[in-house]
Amino acid sequence: MQPLWNRLVQMVPLWIAPNLLTLTGFLMILIHYLILSIYDWDYTASGSSPGLIPTWVWVFGAFASCLAYILDSLDGKHARRTQSSSPLGELFDHGLDSWAASILPLSLFSICSRDNGKVGLPVSTMYLFLIVISLNFTFSHWEKKITGVLFLPWGYEISQVVLLAAYLLTAVFGVEAWHRPLIFGYYVTDALLILTLVFCVLIALPQTFYNIHLAYGKKTLQNYSLYEGLLPLLSPVLLIMLLTIWVFLSPCEILVKQTRLFLWMVGVVFSNVICRMIICQMTNTRSEVLHWLLIPLAVMVYTATAGFQGKLEEPILVAFTIFVTAVHVHYGVCVGKQLSQHFNIYIFSLKKYST
């Protein structure tokens, strides 16, 4: 896709800040997700024939995902073109990407719908899908912290094209297109899930370890301590363990009752963990042993699975989700302001601070 991006970046006005491109792409994805939340809060709207989500929502989804994909591909090139590359832009780009990595599949689930006995994905499969995507993103930045190089697999390009095609096909043929078996009784959604798992587990993950092995052979690793190398993965692993315990031991089956809210919370916490890993990688500092958000999460999981929350488990999840979302946004704003002041640059303007 590089020849296309090289042509398109020439069309971007030189006065536009690269971070503005990044933010615009993320907001398009977020707006589409919020629209889907209105029409399909519990992921059941596409389980009937015809679906209950208007066609224009799928058309907008195709436009939003396409525009976000283009802008995400152009922001770095535009930064180098305007000589405005900075650690602030790198963090802003990868930080929003870490959040978008969860929002994109959460929107795609509205096409598949949740399992209703005839069609759709089980909510446990949705959870697994989201965990695999989040882990794949985590491993990419863990690899960069160890090797100093961010290797983005070609599968990213394919996933964006597949997402665009899925929205367009749904807009033209309706959700009924996903209700028909593809081959041997498997549906298109099953094929997408299998391909995603195969790519992440059998291609992307081995590639990560291979790149680390090459860096070790070339003696270009950033740190040769096994403990320091594995430390960034401690919080993500503990996070998955806590969330999985909550999913399968919840007395009220919280994932079934509040699927969208729970998965949103998972994506936000993962994004915050990854952002802190990115900052440690950028500043060449040691990763924290334990992410502080895991402490209230552990309390939530214990009190819920032990039955102390009772009928309050759902409203407590609502409060906790609002809390972690506010924490994540606050963290991003504060870090952005600090980097802006440190480098004497504006976040959304190419102008320098006046001295």
N, C-alpha and C positions, 0 to 999 in steps of 0.2 A: 504493500500500500504506500510505500515511501514516495514513489513518483507522484502519486496523487496528492499526498500531503505537501510535498515541496511546491506544487503548483498552487494549491489552495492558500498556503500561508502567505503567498505574495499578495493575496487579495485582502488581507487583514490590514486595516489602517495602522500606521506606525504609532499613533497616539494612544491606542488601546493597550492597557496593561495586560500582560499574560494571565495574571491571577483573575482578571475579569472574565477571560475565556473559560478558565477552570470553574469558577463559581457559576457561570451561566449554564454550563453543561450539567453540573450537579443539580442545580435548581430545576432544570427540565425533568430530570429523573425523579426528583422528589415530588414535584407537582403531579406528575403522572401517577405516582404511588398514592398520593393523597386522594386523587380523583377515584382511583380504584377502591380505596378504603371506604369511600362514601357509597359506592354502588355495590361493593362486595366485601363487607367487613368480615364475614365469617367464611369466606372462600366457598360459597355454595352457589353463587349466581350463574356460574358456567356449567353447573351440573345438570341443568335441564335443557330441553330442546324446544324452542330456541333459547339461547342464553338471555339473561336479564341485563347485561351490560350493553349500552348503546354502541353502535358501530364507530361513532366518532371517537370514542375513548381509545379503541384499538388503533385508529388512524393517528391520533395524537401520540399514542405510545410509540408507534413506528417513527414518527417525526422526532419525538423527544430523544429516543435512544440513538437514532442516527445522528442528530445534532450533537448530543453529548459525546458520542464516539469521535466525531470529527474534531470537536473542540479539545477533547482530551489528547488527541494526536497532534494538535497544532500548538498547544500552549507552550511546550518546551521549545519548539522550533521558533516560535514568535519571540520567546524570551532571548534566545541567542541572536535572533535577527535584530532586536532592539537593544542588544547588549545590556539586558536587565536580569540575567540569570542570577539567582541568589539562593542561599539555604532556605529563606522564607518561602520562595516559590516552590522549591522542592518539597518542603513539608506540607505546604498548602495543597499541592497537587496530589501527593501520595496519601495525605490525611483524608481528603475528600474521597479519593479512590477507595480507601479502606472502608468507608461508610457506604459508598455506592455499591461495593461488592456484595453487600447484603440486601440493599434495596432492590437491585435488579432481579434477583431470583424471587424475592417476595412479591414483586409485581407479576412475574411470569407465572406464579402459582395461581393467579386469577384466571389464566387461560386453562390450566389443568383442572381446577376445582379440587375440593377435598373429596375423599372417597364417600360415595353415597350408596354403596352396594352394587352399583352398575358400572360407573365410570369414576375417574378421579384418583388422586394420590392419597394414601393414608397420611395423617398429620405427622406420624413418626418418620415417614419418608421425607416429608418436607423439612423436618428438623435435621435429619441426616444430610440431606442435600445442602442445607445452609452451613452446617458444620464443615463439610468437605470443602466447599467454596472458601469459607473463612480460613481454614487451615492452609489451603493452597496459597492464599494471599500472604498468610503469616510466614510460611516457609520461604517465599520469594524474598521477603525483607530480612528474615533470619540469615538467608544465604548472603545477602548483601553485607550484613553486619560482619560476617565471618570472612568473606572474600573481598569486600570493597566494591563488588560489581553487581548491579541489579540486572538479572537475566529474566526477561519476560518471554515466556514460551509463546510460540506461534498460535497456540490454542486460544489466546486472548482475542485475536482477530476473528477466528472462526466463531467464537461465542457471541461476538457482537453481530456478526452477519446472521447467525442463527436466530438471535433475539429479534432482529429487524424482520426477518422472514416470518417468524412466528406471529408477530403482530399483524403483518400485512395479510397473511393467509387467514387469520381469524377475522380480519375486517372484511375480506372478500367472501369467504365461505362460511363464516360463523363458527361458533365453538363446536358445532356438530362435526367438523372435520377432525376433531381430536377424540371423538367418541367412537370412531370406527377402528376395529383391529387393523394393524398394519400387516403383520405376518406372524403365523404360528400363534395367533391369539394375543400377541403383544401390541400395545398401542404406541402411538408416536411419543407420548409422554414417557413411556417405559424406555423407549430407545434413547431419548434425550438424557434420561437419568443414567442409563448404563454407560453411554458415551462419556458423560461428565465424570463418572466414577473411574472409568478406565483411563481417561486422560489424566486426572489428578493423581490417582494412586499408582498407575503403571507407567506413566510417561513423565509428568511434571516432577513428582517426588524423586524418582531415580535420577532425573536430570539434575536436580538440586544437589544430591549427594555426589554425583559425578563431577559437577563443577567445583565442589569443595575439595574433592580428591585431586583435581587438576591444579587447583590453587595450592594445595599442600605440596604437590610434586614440584611446582615452580617456586615454592617458598615465598608465596605472596599472601599468605593468610594474615589477617589483622591481629589474630591472637591464637597462640598454639596451646593454650590451656583447655583441656576437655571440659572442666567445670565451667569456666567462663564462656566457652562456646555453647554449652547446653543451657546455661542460665536463662537466656531470653525465652526459652520454650517452657519454663516452669509455670509461669502464670497462665499461658494459653491451655496447657494440659490440665491444670487444676480447674480452670474455668469450664472446660468440657466435662470434666468429672462431676463438678457440682451441678451443672445444668442437666446432665443426663440422669443423675440421681433424682433431681426434682421432676423431670419428665416422667420417669417410670415408677416413682414411688409416691407421687402426689395423690392424696386421698380423694380429691375432687377431679382428678384428671385435668390438670390445669392447661395442658397443651391442647386438649380437645375442646375445652370450654372457651379458652381465650387464645386461639391459635395465632391470630395476627399480632396481638399485643405481645405475646411471649416471644415470637420470632423477631419482632422489632427490637425487644429488649436484648436478645441474644446478639443481634447485629451491632447495636450501639456499644455494648460492653466490649465485644471483640474489636471494634474500631478503636476504642480508647486504648486498649492494650497494645494494639499494633502501632498507634501513633506514638506511644511512649517508647516502643522499640525503635521506631524510625528516628526519634530524637536522639536516643543513645547511640545509634549508628552514625548519625550526622555529626555528633559532637565527640565521637570516639570515647564515650564514657561507659562505665560499667552499668549493665542492666540492673534494675531493682530486683531484689530477691522475690518480693511478693507485691503484686498490684493491690493497692489499698481497697479497691472496689470488691475484691474477693471476700473481704471480711464481712461487710453487710450482706453480700450474696450468700455466704456460708450460713449466716444467722437466718436468712430467709428460708434457705433450703431445709435447715434443721427444724425450725419451728413449723414449717409446712408439712414435711414428711412425718414428723412426730405427732401431728394432729393438733398442735397447740393453736394453729390459726383457725381451724374449723371452717365455718362458712365465710370467714373473712379472707380466705386465701385469694379470691379473685380481686376484691377491692385493694388488698395489700399489694398484689401484683401491679395494679394500676398505679398506685402511689410510687412503688419502686421504679417502674418504667419511666414515669415522669421525672423522678429524681435522677436516674442515671442519664437520661437524655439532657436534662439541664446541666448536669455535671460535665458531660461531654462537650456541649456547646460552650460552656463557660471556660473549659480548659483550652479549647481551640481559640477562642477570642483572646484569652490572656496571653497564650504563647505567641499568637500572631502580633499582638501589640508589643510584646517584649522584643521580638525579633525585628519588628518595624523600627522601633526606637534604637536598637543596637546597631542596625545597619544603615540608619538614617534614610530610610526609604518609606514611601507609602505603600500600603497593601494593594490598593486598587488604582494607583496612579503611577505614571513613570516619573513624576516630579520628585525631587529630593527635598528633605526637610530643609527649611531655611535656617541658616546658622547666624 
